[in-house]
Amino acid sequence: MDYIKKDKRKKIKNNIGKFFIFFLIILCIILSYILYEKTQISQNNNENNITVERTNLKIDDVQEKDKTITEMITEVSECVVGISKVKNTGDSIFSDENITSLGLGTGLIVTENGYILTNAHVSGEKYSKCYVTLEDGKTFEGNVVWSNTDIDMSLVKINQKNLKKAIIGDSNNVKVGETVYAIGNPIGFEFQRTVTAGIISATNRTIKFEEDGTDTYMEDLIQTDATINPGNSGGPLVNNLGEVIGINGVKITSAEGISFAIPINSVKSVIESFEKNGKFEEASLGIFAFDKNVLGYINENLLFNEGIYVEKVNKNSAAEIAKIKEGDILLSIDGNKLERMCDLRCYIYTKKPGDKVNIQIQRNGRKMQVEAVLKKKI
């Protein structure tokens, strides 16, 4: 009997032990599950918080960017002026003679002492007069002190000081696809300082058009899809930093979304000279040349991979005296490589009449060096 009782007690102890172990296992499972759920909830809350923070950050970034662009456009617009060939600028845009008779266009203040940059076809030729209307509505008589119809650019001087001038950028750094803004007076002054946005569609474009029965070419243009209307001519094309990279000038009327601006680097030296010295003595080599982008217009049988092709040499010019001939290819000037006509023009603008320049040319496949003494452009 004692043996049987001991055996039962042993079995009961074993069962209790097994039950206790089973209970501990269940308890551990429950606790693990509870801890897991809390961890997941905490992680989800953190992720939600991060998402909210990131979302708010993106919204803030967009708002800040929009605010910055708005401020930038406002600042540039203060430098934009209206230009008219006659003093009465109050005619309605619905008048048929508004643009043609008044010569309405846009200009840009580029110095604090009253120099206005615009298109030559807006201001008129050198020594002519036009009227400039500032942002505050005041109108001043302006004198055209410099004009170049080859690149359709001019400078107008008004008798004013302490003007807010635009920030000039670097058109050589323009990239296809970057956002740009065109500011101007499309149609008439009722819509003055209208802003349109677009992208840079292409650079170094050449276009051909007929003027007075003669074929004319404009080279090195910046192409954009920002809307440009006739009154926008002479207004700035600016980048996201508010830097002027071009002056709006040409629109292809047979197609939508194709407009062109003259790169600002074409006239940087001219602006600097007038700002510092009040004058610009324009030097001249005395040639008409074009780069390979114009080949299809001039002569498709001409082939060259570098340099600019001399189409014409003016009589008694610096080029003729230096023995440069028609058909020569100019490869470099003072060691600066020439790929576009703009390269030559921009470099010559940094020189004065009487300065000597060394030019590397290619003639009949043979390279040679010539020295030219620049003359004053008449």
TAHUPE-V476380 format. One record per pair of residues at least 6 apart in sequence whose ideal C-beta (glycine too) atoms are under 8 Angstrom apart, sorted by sequence separation. I is the first residue (numbers start at 1). J is the second residue. D is the distance in Angstrom with one decimal. If there is no record, write none. Layout:
BEGIN
I;J;D + I;J;D
END
This chain:
BEGIN
91;97;7.6 + 92;98;7.0 + 98;104;6.5 + 109;115;7.6 + 110;116;7.1 + 124;130;6.1 + 133;139;4.7 + 134;140;7.4 + 147;153;7.5 + 148;154;7.1 + 185;191;6.5 + 209;215;7.8 + 210;216;7.0 + 238;244;5.5 + 239;245;5.6 + 252;258;4.2 + 273;279;7.0 + 274;280;5.6 + 313;319;5.0 + 314;320;6.8 + 324;330;7.7 + 331;337;7.3 + 332;338;5.7 + 337;343;7.4 + 338;344;5.6 + 351;357;6.8 + 361;367;7.2 + 362;368;7.9 + 82;89;6.5 + 91;98;5.4 + 109;116;5.9 + 110;117;4.7 + 123;130;5.1 + 132;139;6.8 + 133;140;8.0 + 147;154;3.9 + 185;192;4.6 + 208;215;6.0 + 209;216;5.8 + 237;244;7.1 + 238;245;6.7 + 251;258;7.3 + 252;259;7.2 + 273;280;4.2 + 295;302;5.6 + 302;309;6.5 + 313;320;5.2 + 331;338;6.2 + 336;343;7.0 + 360;367;6.3 + 361;368;5.9 + 108;116;6.6 + 122;130;7.8 + 131;139;5.5 + 132;140;5.1 + 146;154;6.2 + 147;155;7.7 + 185;193;6.9 + 186;194;5.3 + 208;216;7.2 + 236;244;4.5 + 237;245;5.8 + 251;259;4.6 + 252;260;7.8 + 273;281;7.9 + 290;298;6.2 + 295;303;7.8 + 330;338;5.4 + 360;368;7.4 + 361;369;7.7 + 107;116;4.2 + 108;117;4.9 + 131;140;7.1 + 132;141;7.8 + 146;155;4.4 + 184;193;7.5 + 185;194;7.1 + 208;217;5.5 + 209;218;7.7 + 237;246;4.0 + 250;259;6.8 + 251;260;7.4 + 310;319;7.7 + 348;357;8.0 + 360;369;5.6 + 361;370;6.1 + 107;117;6.5 + 108;118;7.0 + 131;141;6.1 + 132;142;4.5 + 144;154;5.6 + 145;155;5.4 + 183;193;6.0 + 184;194;6.4 + 207;217;7.3 + 236;246;7.5 + 237;247;7.0 + 250;260;4.2 + 270;280;5.3 + 359;369;7.2 + 91;102;6.3 + 107;118;3.9 + 130;141;7.9 + 131;142;6.6 + 144;155;7.3 + 145;156;7.1 + 183;194;7.2 + 206;217;6.2 + 207;218;5.4 + 226;237;7.2 + 236;247;6.5 + 237;248;5.6 + 248;259;7.0 + 249;260;6.3 + 298;309;8.0 + 313;324;5.9 + 333;344;6.4 + 336;347;5.9 + 358;369;6.0 + 359;370;5.3 + 106;118;6.8 + 129;141;6.1 + 130;142;5.1 + 144;156;5.5 + 145;157;4.9 + 183;195;5.3 + 206;218;7.0 + 235;247;7.2 + 236;248;7.3 + 248;260;7.9 + 249;261;6.2 + 270;282;8.0 + 292;304;6.3 + 313;325;6.6 + 358;370;7.5 + 359;371;7.6 + 89;102;6.5 + 105;118;6.4 + 129;142;6.7 + 143;156;6.8 + 182;195;7.3 + 206;219;4.8 + 224;237;6.6 + 234;247;6.3 + 235;248;5.0 + 248;261;5.0 + 249;262;5.3 + 292;305;7.3 + 298;311;6.9 + 313;326;5.7 + 334;347;7.4 + 358;371;5.6 + 359;372;6.1 + 88;102;7.1 + 105;119;6.6 + 129;143;6.1 + 130;144;6.8 + 142;156;4.0 + 143;157;5.2 + 181;195;5.7 + 182;196;4.9 + 206;220;7.6 + 207;221;6.6 + 234;248;7.0 + 247;261;5.9 + 310;324;6.3 + 312;326;6.2 + 330;344;6.7 + 333;347;5.7 + 357;371;7.3 + 86;101;7.0 + 89;104;7.3 + 107;122;7.3 + 129;144;7.2 + 142;157;6.3 + 181;196;7.0 + 182;197;7.9 + 204;219;7.9 + 205;220;7.7 + 206;221;7.1 + 222;237;6.8 + 233;248;6.2 + 234;249;7.5 + 246;261;3.2 + 247;262;4.9 + 310;325;7.1 + 311;326;6.6 + 356;371;5.9 + 357;372;5.5 + 86;102;5.5 + 106;122;7.3 + 107;123;7.6 + 116;132;5.8 + 127;143;7.4 + 128;144;5.0 + 142;158;4.8 + 181;197;5.3 + 182;198;7.2 + 204;220;5.6 + 205;221;4.4 + 232;248;4.9 + 233;249;5.7 + 245;261;7.6 + 246;262;5.9 + 291;307;7.9 + 310;326;5.6 + 356;372;7.1 + 85;102;6.5 + 86;103;7.0 + 105;122;3.4 + 127;144;6.4 + 141;158;7.2 + 180;197;7.3 + 181;198;8.0 + 204;221;7.6 + 205;222;7.3 + 246;263;5.4 + 247;264;6.7 + 291;308;5.0 + 292;309;7.8 + 310;327;6.5 + 356;373;5.4 + 357;374;6.5 + 84;102;4.9 + 85;103;3.2 + 105;123;7.7 + 126;144;5.4 + 140;158;4.3 + 179;197;6.6 + 180;198;6.0 + 205;223;4.8 + 245;263;7.0 + 246;264;5.6 + 290;308;6.5 + 291;309;7.3 + 309;327;7.7 + 310;328;4.6 + 355;373;7.4 + 356;374;7.6 + 84;103;5.7 + 103;122;6.8 + 123;142;7.5 + 125;144;6.7 + 126;145;7.2 + 140;159;6.7 + 179;198;7.6 + 180;199;6.6 + 203;222;5.8 + 245;264;5.6 + 289;308;4.5 + 290;309;5.7 + 309;328;8.0 + 310;329;7.2 + 354;373;6.6 + 355;374;5.2 + 83;103;7.5 + 84;104;5.5 + 124;144;5.8 + 126;146;6.3 + 140;160;6.4 + 179;199;5.9 + 180;200;5.9 + 202;222;7.9 + 203;223;7.2 + 228;248;5.0 + 244;264;5.5 + 289;309;5.9 + 309;329;5.7 + 310;330;6.5 + 354;374;6.7 + 83;104;7.4 + 84;105;7.6 + 103;124;7.7 + 123;144;4.9 + 126;147;4.4 + 178;199;6.5 + 202;223;4.2 + 230;251;7.7 + 289;310;5.0 + 290;311;6.2 + 308;329;6.9 + 353;374;5.7 + 82;104;7.0 + 83;105;4.7 + 125;147;5.4 + 177;199;5.7 + 178;200;5.3 + 200;222;6.4 + 201;223;4.4 + 229;251;7.1 + 288;310;7.7 + 289;311;6.0 + 307;329;4.2 + 308;330;5.2 + 352;374;7.4 + 353;375;5.8 + 82;105;7.6 + 83;106;6.5 + 124;147;7.5 + 176;199;7.9 + 177;200;6.4 + 200;223;7.3 + 201;224;5.7 + 222;245;7.0 + 228;251;5.0 + 287;310;5.4 + 288;311;5.0 + 306;329;7.6 + 307;330;5.5 + 334;357;5.6 + 335;358;7.8 + 351;374;5.6 + 353;376;3.8 + 82;106;6.6 + 83;107;4.6 + 123;147;6.9 + 125;149;7.7 + 132;156;6.3 + 176;200;5.3 + 200;224;5.8 + 201;225;5.4 + 222;246;4.8 + 237;261;4.3 + 287;311;7.9 + 288;312;4.1 + 307;331;4.4 + 333;357;5.5 + 334;358;5.6 + 353;377;8.0 + 81;106;7.2 + 82;107;7.4 + 107;132;6.3 + 175;200;6.5 + 176;201;7.0 + 199;224;6.8 + 287;312;6.6 + 304;329;5.5 + 306;331;6.3 + 307;332;7.9 + 333;358;7.2 + 80;106;6.3 + 81;107;4.6 + 116;142;6.5 + 130;156;6.2 + 132;158;5.2 + 134;160;7.9 + 174;200;5.7 + 176;202;6.1 + 198;224;5.0 + 199;225;6.2 + 287;313;5.4 + 288;314;7.9 + 333;359;5.1 + 348;374;6.9 + 80;107;7.4 + 81;108;7.2 + 103;130;7.2 + 120;147;4.7 + 176;203;6.5 + 198;225;4.2 + 199;226;7.8 + 286;313;6.7 + 287;314;6.9 + 332;359;7.2 + 333;360;7.8 + 80;108;6.1 + 81;109;6.4 + 120;148;6.4 + 121;149;7.9 + 126;154;7.6 + 198;226;3.1 + 221;249;8.0 + 286;314;4.0 + 332;360;4.5 + 79;108;5.9 + 80;109;7.8 + 120;149;5.1 + 134;163;7.8 + 174;203;5.7 + 197;226;6.0 + 198;227;7.2 + 221;250;7.1 + 330;359;5.9 + 331;360;4.5 + 79;109;4.4 + 115;145;7.7 + 124;154;7.8 + 196;226;4.8 + 227;257;8.0 + 286;316;7.9 + 287;317;7.1 + 308;338;5.3 + 330;360;7.5 + 331;361;6.5 + 121;152;5.9 + 123;154;4.6 + 196;227;4.2 + 218;249;8.0 + 228;259;3.9 + 286;317;2.2 + 306;337;7.8 + 307;338;5.5 + 308;339;7.6 + 330;361;5.6 + 331;362;5.8 + 120;152;4.9 + 122;154;7.6 + 196;228;7.3 + 218;250;6.7 + 225;257;4.1 + 227;259;7.2 + 285;317;6.9 + 286;318;5.3 + 287;319;4.7 + 307;339;7.4 + 308;340;7.0 + 329;361;6.5 + 83;116;7.3 + 119;152;5.1 + 120;153;6.0 + 123;156;5.2 + 225;258;7.1 + 226;259;6.5 + 228;261;8.0 + 284;317;6.9 + 285;318;5.2 + 286;319;4.6 + 306;339;6.8 + 308;341;5.6 + 328;361;4.8 + 329;362;4.3 + 119;153;6.6 + 120;154;4.4 + 225;259;7.2 + 284;318;6.6 + 285;319;5.1 + 286;320;6.6 + 328;362;7.0 + 329;363;7.7 + 81;116;6.0 + 83;118;5.6 + 118;153;7.8 + 119;154;6.8 + 223;258;6.7 + 224;259;5.5 + 308;343;7.7 + 324;359;7.3 + 328;363;5.2 + 117;153;7.1 + 118;154;5.8 + 223;259;7.3 + 224;260;7.4 + 308;344;6.3 + 327;363;7.3 + 331;367;7.0 + 117;154;7.7 + 118;155;7.9 + 223;260;5.7 + 224;261;6.5 + 287;324;6.7 + 322;359;7.3 + 324;361;6.5 + 117;155;6.0 + 118;156;6.3 + 194;232;7.7 + 222;260;6.6 + 325;363;7.0 + 83;122;5.4 + 85;124;6.4 + 116;155;6.9 + 117;156;8.0 + 221;260;4.2 + 222;261;4.6 + 83;123;6.2 + 115;155;5.5 + 116;156;4.3 + 191;231;7.5 + 221;261;6.8 + 222;262;7.7 + 115;156;7.3 + 116;157;7.4 + 186;227;7.9 + 221;262;6.6 + 222;263;5.8 + 289;330;6.6 + 89;131;6.8 + 115;157;5.7 + 116;158;6.6 + 182;224;7.1 + 186;228;7.8 + 187;229;6.1 + 218;260;7.5 + 220;262;8.0 + 221;263;7.5 + 114;157;5.7 + 186;229;3.5 + 187;230;7.1 + 188;231;6.2 + 207;250;6.7 + 220;263;5.9 + 87;131;5.1 + 89;133;5.9 + 114;158;4.5 + 180;224;5.7 + 182;226;4.2 + 184;228;7.3 + 186;230;7.1 + 187;231;5.2 + 218;262;7.8 + 85;130;5.4 + 86;131;7.0 + 110;155;7.8 + 114;159;6.4 + 181;226;6.7 + 182;227;7.0 + 184;229;7.7 + 186;231;4.5 + 207;252;7.7 + 84;130;6.5 + 85;131;7.5 + 114;160;4.5 + 180;226;5.9 + 182;228;5.5 + 185;231;4.4 + 186;232;5.3 + 220;266;7.3 + 324;370;6.3 + 83;130;5.6 + 84;131;4.9 + 113;160;7.7 + 114;161;6.7 + 184;231;6.1 + 185;232;7.0 + 293;340;7.7 + 323;370;6.1 + 83;131;7.1 + 113;161;5.4 + 174;222;6.1 + 184;232;3.3 + 291;339;6.5 + 322;370;4.8 + 324;372;7.2 + 83;132;5.8 + 84;133;7.3 + 107;156;6.4 + 112;161;6.7 + 114;163;6.2 + 183;232;7.9 + 184;233;7.3 + 291;340;4.9 + 322;371;6.3 + 82;132;7.2 + 83;133;7.7 + 89;139;6.8 + 112;162;6.0 + 113;163;7.4 + 182;232;6.1 + 184;234;7.2 + 185;235;7.1 + 291;341;5.7 + 322;372;3.8 + 81;132;5.2 + 82;133;4.0 + 112;163;5.3 + 171;222;6.8 + 184;235;3.0 + 290;341;6.1 + 321;372;7.2 + 322;373;7.7 + 81;133;6.0 + 87;139;6.9 + 111;163;7.6 + 112;164;7.6 + 183;235;5.2 + 184;236;7.9 + 289;341;5.8 + 321;373;7.2 + 81;134;5.6 + 112;165;5.4 + 182;235;6.5 + 183;236;5.6 + 207;260;6.7 + 319;372;6.2 + 81;135;7.3 + 87;141;8.0 + 109;163;5.1 + 111;165;5.5 + 182;236;7.6 + 318;372;4.6 + 80;135;7.2 + 109;164;6.6 + 110;165;5.7 + 182;237;5.4 + 183;238;7.0 + 205;260;6.4 + 289;344;7.0 + 307;362;6.4 + 318;373;5.8 + 109;165;5.1 + 110;166;6.0 + 133;189;7.2 + 181;237;7.3 + 201;257;7.9 + 318;374;5.2 + 78;135;5.4 + 109;166;6.2 + 180;237;5.5 + 181;238;5.2 + 201;258;7.4 + 318;375;4.9 + 77;135;7.2 + 108;166;5.4 + 110;168;6.9 + 135;193;7.6 + 180;238;6.6 + 304;362;7.9 + 317;375;6.5 + 83;142;7.5 + 180;239;5.9 + 198;257;7.7 + 285;344;7.4 + 179;239;7.4 + 178;239;6.4 + 179;240;5.7 + 178;240;7.4 + 285;348;6.0 + 184;248;6.1 + 284;348;7.2 + 174;239;7.8 + 180;245;7.2 + 283;348;5.5 + 152;218;6.9 + 182;248;5.4 + 283;349;7.7 + 151;218;7.3 + 282;349;7.4 + 283;351;4.6 + 169;238;7.7 + 283;352;5.7 + 284;353;7.7 + 166;236;6.3 + 169;239;6.2 + 283;353;5.0 + 174;245;5.5 + 219;290;6.9 + 281;352;5.4 + 282;353;7.9 + 169;241;7.2 + 174;246;7.8 + 219;291;6.8 + 281;353;5.7 + 283;355;6.4 + 285;357;7.7 + 83;156;7.1 + 170;243;7.7 + 217;290;6.8 + 167;241;7.8 + 169;243;2.9 + 171;245;4.8 + 219;293;6.8 + 167;242;5.9 + 168;243;6.9 + 169;244;5.7 + 170;245;7.3 + 171;246;6.0 + 219;294;6.6 + 167;243;5.1 + 168;244;5.5 + 169;245;4.6 + 266;342;6.0 + 106;183;7.6 + 167;244;6.6 + 182;259;7.6 + 217;294;5.8 + 265;342;7.4 + 269;346;6.9 + 106;184;4.0 + 166;244;5.0 + 268;346;7.6 + 105;184;8.0 + 106;185;4.9 + 182;261;7.8 + 263;342;6.9 + 266;345;6.6 + 270;349;5.9 + 105;185;7.0 + 217;297;6.4 + 266;346;6.3 + 269;349;4.0 + 104;185;6.4 + 265;346;6.0 + 268;349;7.9 + 269;350;4.9 + 215;297;7.6 + 267;349;7.7 + 104;187;7.9 + 79;163;8.0 + 104;188;5.6 + 79;164;5.7 + 104;189;6.8 + 206;291;8.0 + 78;164;5.3 + 79;165;6.2 + 79;166;4.1 + 206;293;4.5 + 285;372;6.3 + 99;187;7.2 + 205;293;7.8 + 206;294;5.1 + 98;187;7.5 + 99;188;7.1 + 174;263;7.5 + 204;293;6.5 + 208;297;5.0 + 285;374;6.3 + 286;375;6.7 + 76;166;6.3 + 98;188;5.3 + 284;374;6.4 + 76;167;7.9 + 172;263;7.7 + 206;297;7.3 + 283;374;4.0 + 284;375;5.3 + 171;263;3.5 + 283;375;7.1 + 284;376;6.9 + 171;264;4.9 + 172;265;5.9 + 283;376;6.8 + 284;377;3.9 + 93;187;4.8 + 153;247;6.7 + 170;264;7.9 + 171;265;4.5 + 282;376;7.0 + 283;377;6.8 + 93;188;3.5 + 169;264;6.4 + 170;265;6.7 + 171;266;7.8 + 281;376;6.3 + 282;377;4.2 + 92;188;7.4 + 93;189;7.9 + 168;264;5.9 + 91;188;7.5 + 93;190;5.2 + 152;249;5.5 + 92;190;7.4 + 93;191;7.2 + 152;250;7.9 + 90;189;7.6 + 89;189;5.6 + 168;268;6.6 + 80;183;5.3 + 82;185;5.3 + 168;271;7.2 + 80;184;7.1 + 76;181;7.8 + 80;185;8.0 + 77;183;5.9 + 76;183;6.2 + 82;189;5.5 + 73;181;6.3 + 153;262;6.0 + 73;183;7.3 + 82;192;5.8 + 152;262;6.4 + 122;233;5.3 + 123;234;7.7 + 151;262;5.8 + 121;233;6.9 + 122;234;4.5 + 155;267;7.9 + 80;193;5.4 + 153;266;6.6 + 119;233;4.8 + 153;267;5.3 + 118;233;7.7 + 119;234;4.4 + 151;266;5.5 + 155;270;6.7 + 77;193;4.7 + 118;234;3.4 + 151;267;7.6 + 155;271;7.2 + 117;234;7.5 + 153;270;8.0 + 157;274;7.8 + 77;195;7.4 + 155;274;6.1 + 220;340;5.3 + 219;340;6.6 + 220;341;6.8 + 73;195;5.6 + 219;341;5.2 + 220;342;3.9 + 219;342;6.6 + 146;270;6.2 + 105;230;7.9 + 106;231;6.6 + 104;230;8.0 + 105;231;6.1 + 106;232;6.0 + 108;234;7.1 + 104;231;5.2 + 106;233;6.4 + 107;234;5.1 + 108;235;6.7 + 105;233;4.8 + 106;234;4.3 + 107;235;7.6 + 108;236;5.0 + 119;247;6.7 + 146;274;7.1 + 105;234;4.7 + 106;235;3.5 + 118;247;7.3 + 145;274;6.9 + 117;247;6.4 + 119;249;5.2 + 99;230;5.7 + 99;231;6.6 + 145;279;7.9 + 146;280;5.7 + 145;280;7.9 + 108;244;6.7 + 146;282;7.6 + 204;340;6.6 + 108;247;7.0 + 106;248;7.5 + 119;262;7.9 + 117;267;6.8 + 83;234;6.3 + 117;271;6.8 + 80;235;6.1 + 80;236;6.7 + 115;271;6.9 + 79;236;7.6 + 115;274;5.3 + 76;236;6.4 + 111;271;6.9 + 115;275;6.6 + 110;271;5.1 + 76;238;5.5 + 113;275;7.2 + 111;274;6.9 + 111;275;4.4 + 110;275;7.7 + 72;238;7.7 + 76;242;5.4 + 75;242;6.1 + 72;240;7.4 + 76;244;7.6 + 72;241;7.4 + 73;242;7.8 + 72;242;4.0 + 69;240;6.9 + 151;345;7.3
END
